[in-house]
């Protein structure tokens, strides 16, 4: 089989490997599609989390089909289409016992410490694979992880139908955030970003007001839109620039800020906003406890990948695919590889 490998020093190449055999508790799957995440691009340059193991096959936004079962696997069947939620955990440490398996003391993660989906076949722990119904497409299945990352973070705060919300960053996480807020009943959603074509997609997906921060001051624009009050909830999905301070400035008294972006370094903030306005600030960087909810939202039509998954590439064209996403060519938002 073909596998795409990285070393963390900027090099990427393809290898021919033997198809793996499933061990007890594992399922052998054929990769049907795998999304190109921004974190994959960081991994290529060695910018992954400290537990990353190189050389590595990246890819965690996976849709696959079960082709063989290892001993003891009873919750899957050959022929099942599955989505990946790639945390491998011990189940016995304190975080695991408290349901925070994504913070396991001995955590491993598919696509970071375990070879991921940029290959044709993979043998993976069966509990990382969730069967998906026939009315969920392969492309939707690859996006369950991304949408669930946003939802997991949002579930840490409370919302109401009378709330006004802002989403900072019109990438895939932010565009799912717009949809998720509407699915929650939040009727008034502001979306900010730097690219008009992405903001237009946000409008199509339900954003009531968009702000191009290169053309408007986002703090002033939000204050004007909310009659000076600010928003009840701010969802940060950019991971760049001064977005954290923007969140703190545009959120109203006793409001909530949800941080989902992964930043490349430290950022300075003004904590007086948190203190004086008594803001609730939470973070989230996992799809945990939200996968089933996202599957149901896709089934109900409350979530869509239309306008978000913009490009598909054969696995053999991985160089062109990664360059397209890295350079944001041709209006790409989310690219998907098809092994």
Protein Blocks (a to p, Z undefined) as FASTA:
>chain_A
ZZdddehnopacddddddddddehiacdddfbdcddfklmmmmnopacfkbccdddehjb
dcdddfbdcehiakbcehiacdddfbdcehlamklmnopamlcfkbccehilgccfkbfb
dcddfklpccddfklcfklmmmmmmmmmmmmmmmmpccdfkbccddehjafklmmmmmmm
mmnopabdcdddfbfklmmmmmmnopabdcdfklbcfklmmmmmnnonopfbdcdfklpa
jllmmmmmmpcehiacddfbdcfbdcdddfklmmmnopacddddbfehklmmmmmmmmno
pacfehkambdcdfklmmmmmmmmmnopghiabdcddZZ
